[in-house]
Amino acid sequence: MDRMLFVAMSGAKETLLAQASNSHNLANVNTPGFMADLNQFRSMPVFGSGHPTRVYAMDERSAIDFTRGSVQSTGNDMDVAIKGEGYIAVQAPDGTEAYTRRGDLKVDANGILTNGEDLPVIGNGGPIALPPHEKIEIGNDGIITILPEGATPEALAIVDRIKLVSSPSEDLIKGEDGLLHLREPAELPPDANIELVSGGIESGNVNVADALVNMIELGRKFEMQVKMMKTAEEMDSASSALLRMS
């Protein structure tokens, strides 16, 4: 009975982990540039004394869904979306370089160009810092042009260029910060072939219908595991009663 209980308990635990990942995807349906996590269950043998005749379930994030979301027009000149493949380089919370497709850009109180997660956008020489300006334009090639405060309309100045990169999907992993990182610690070089689309942002690629169906399936799997634990308890009680009678 203890073995049956262990298998059911481990299955329930891993089902809850899968449900948490699925809920995380659903919670980010409206997050620009979000890439959904893909999960799968895998059978793992139980090693111990004797031959490993039993297995338990293990949930794992096998991959990331690199499918691109749709580009939604916003009319905001600070919103950009990547045309085709590619990523925007940003500074992760730990100070390293990371990559994202989120392009809802803004300028913070310190003049640093950031995205919707308040992460600094990286340019040719690190995070992009903008001087006081009256107007800002972001070209399709990522070049940032501003009209300085108090300047005449023809006094446009190029400040920096957003670092746009490309990489095979198999070389990228999603960190705990939700950003993409290279599997090996390194920084990607700029790719001049990547273009931006101004006035729009890329939506997340979460399929709401699939996520909701998956939520129902995982809920039923969890109920089944709980019923197995209850059955193991009942069988154990019945066995104890028989032993007392004998």
Secondary structure, DSSP 4 states (H G I P E B T S, - for coil): -HHHHHHHHHHHHHHHHHHHHHHHHHHTTTSTT--PEEEEEEEEE--SSS----EEEEEEEEEE--PPPPEEE---TTBEEEESS-EEEEE-TTSSEEEE---B-EE-TTSBEE-TT-PBBEETTEE-B--SEEEEEE-TTSEEEEEETT--TT--EEEEE--EE---GGGEEE-TTS-EEESSS--PPP-TT-EEEETEEEPP---HHHHHHHHHHHHHHHHHHHHHHHHHHHHHHHHHHHHHH-
